[in-house]
């Protein structure tokens, strides 16, 4: 029956996206994947990886918009990194800040501070990289100088552990690597946000993807790009989602290094997490459709599998849930199995509704899952309604 096929395809894709794909990934890595980090380091010469004795020059770029609350702590954190000072510079790209962000960054010891007009996070990063590369200085910019071989990036509210920069730059000893992101460890969540639980799952998947064909997304808190591999993106695009697949398409590898650790606060509540994810999802479909993430040209088969499994199916989940729920109704008369599946779906929604008010972990996980899944659909609605992707970014309450 056609309805049964539609129902089980929808349910199967949901289960595959969240459970089946990580299991398949593990099997593929066991059969075809590269060694883990410790084995790779011990076998560096045979893999064409350069010895990690000589450290590269690094330019750490921090985009900031109205970050006077945290910018001094961030500069102090950067200065405390275990990296030779003569090989390391700190650049703050102030994106139209209306507070004392730029002045405080200078007084705190940033090597360069670019006081830029408001253009959004990506525009600020592009301007900072132009400055590092030696391009012409624009209004509010200092004269360009020769910068690092590695461009490292961090948000103003992400605090790196002392050895994080060394760990991150070590990945570039492998000449194939163009992009590397570290591990963000989330703090907070006292208001019930379960993002930390999801993030552990996501990092485990990225570790496996690194050993197969490379990661499909990074994070803004801690990542680095080989200077020659950096590409200027349209200001409406996010680097976290765009850089890994764009550089993979150009022949580089995008990897995850879990030992390069940064810490930052997550929104304390699920409602705050919804707001953050909704903003992120606003431009998601532009990246996938307009900017070509789903175009398989330039990908190997393994990376294409990762893109379609980890990205496309994950972001189709809201609509797959709706299809499964709606189609389940006329199937109730077709046997007890469909009564059970309807009970499970309704039970998830009831648990999510209770989880907003009842501080019981399974209920809070259900509330988090339903809310975050809904943010994908709401983000698309925002995009269709507004007709454009906003280039500015705003802080979520409780993350500073």
Secondary structure by P-SEA (a helix, b strand, c coil): caaaaaaaaaaaaaaaaccaaaaaaaaaaaccccccaaaaaaacccccccccccccbbbbbbbbccccccaaaaaaaaaacccccccbbbbbbccccccaaaaaaaaaccccccccccccaaaaaaaaaaaaaccccccccccccccccbbbbbccccccccaaaaaaacccccccccbbbbbbbbcccccccaaaaaaaaaaaaaaaaaacccccccccccccccccccccccccccccccaaaaaaaabbbbbbbccbbbbbbccccaaaaaaaaaaaacccccccccccccccccccaaaaaaaaaccccccaaaaaaaaaaaaaaaaccccaaaaaaaaaaaaaaaaaaaaaccccaaaaaaaaaaaaaaaaaaaaaaaaaacccccbbbbccccc
